[in-house]
Amino acid sequence: MLFSTGVEFRNKYVTQEEWPKLKPNKVQYPTGGLPIVSINGKRYYETMSTLRSLAMGIGVYETSDHKGCYVNDIIMDEYNNVFEKSGALIMAQNEEEKKIAFGNFLAAIDRILCIVKMNKVANKWKYAAGNEDLGTGDFCIAALYFNFAKNEAFEASMMVLPVFEKHVELADYYAILQKALRKYLKQRKTLPF
Ligand SMILES: N[C@@H](CCC(=O)N[C@@H](CS)C(=O)NCC(=O)O)C(=O)O
């Protein structure tokens, strides 16, 4: 979102090895978790609250558009649900648990895409929650699409892509996301973890 709106930012990545030493520092990491966004020295946590607040600040979350905000918020809540399911997948203890957790993860992605499709069709929207410009919901969908489905570094991407492709009505929408974020995706680093 920051890249596509031309807001300058710097990513700081933390490796698993570095994290245990950094985590107890409550000034830098107030919740003992990530991600954290630092703006002019003030630190913000909780991904969706931070995303919404940043979006308001740069004018891509129009609070007078109640319907658009509602749908963007639903997508953001459902996005959290996908991440909860990915957490369960990481914690799975054996093959059977992994299989169930992965099925739940795919189902959560499918659910979010059904919501996008239903609203786009009913409202004749170009984007997930409106016609004006990419919104917070679109960036959530893009994060799922480019990190889990179109990312060779994610070993299960071949199983995630069909969930997206199943929604053929969204093919043009994925192409819009791809076009809008092409520049960012080209320059984004492939991380060693
Ligand atoms: N509700 C939080 C969840 C954040 C979260 O789960 N962070 C994980 C990484 S994605 C984390 O910090 N794990 C390391 C730890 O808790 O020590 C948010 O949306 O920002």
The ligand as an SDF file (V2000), in Angstrom:
LIG
                    3D

 20 19  0  0  0  0  0  0  0  0999 V2000
   -2.6240   -9.8010   16.1820 N   0  0  0  0  0  0  0  0  0  0  0  0
   -1.2750   -9.5470   15.8250 C   0  0  0  0  0  0  0  0  0  0  0  0
   -0.5910  -10.8820   15.6400 C   0  0  0  0  0  0  0  0  0  0  0  0
    0.8630  -10.7230   15.3450 C   0  0  0  0  0  0  0  0  0  0  0  0
    1.6020  -12.0350   15.2730 C   0  0  0  0  0  0  0  0  0  0  0  0
    1.0180  -13.1150   15.3100 O   0  0  0  0  0  0  0  0  0  0  0  0
    2.9200  -11.9230   15.1410 N   0  0  0  0  0  0  0  0  0  0  0  0
    3.7860  -13.0770   15.0680 C   0  0  0  0  0  0  0  0  0  0  0  0
    4.4690  -13.1340   13.7040 C   0  0  0  0  0  0  0  0  0  0  0  0
    3.3480  -13.1020   12.3690 S   0  0  0  0  0  0  0  0  0  0  0  0
    4.9050  -12.9010   16.0680 C   0  0  0  0  0  0  0  0  0  0  0  0
    5.2530  -11.7920   16.4250 O   0  0  0  0  0  0  0  0  0  0  0  0
    5.5040  -14.0200   16.4820 N   0  0  0  0  0  0  0  0  0  0  0  0
    6.6920  -14.0120   17.2990 C   0  0  0  0  0  0  0  0  0  0  0  0
    6.4210  -13.9740   18.7860 C   0  0  0  0  0  0  0  0  0  0  0  0
    5.2560  -13.8780   19.2260 O   0  0  0  0  0  0  0  0  0  0  0  0
    7.4090  -14.0420   19.5270 O   0  0  0  0  0  0  0  0  0  0  0  0
   -1.2140   -8.7070   14.5370 C   0  0  0  0  0  0  0  0  0  0  0  0
   -2.1240   -8.8300   13.7130 O   0  0  0  0  0  0  0  0  0  0  0  0
   -0.2730   -7.9200   14.3380 O   0  0  0  0  0  0  0  0  0  0  0  0
  1  2  1  0
  2  3  1  0
  2 18  1  0
  3  4  1  0
  4  5  1  0
  5  6  2  0
  5  7  1  0
  7  8  1  0
  8  9  1  0
  8 11  1  0
  9 10  1  0
 11 12  2  0
 11 13  1  0
 13 14  1  0
 14 15  1  0
 15 16  2  0
 15 17  1  0
 18 19  2  0
 18 20  1  0
M  END
$$$$
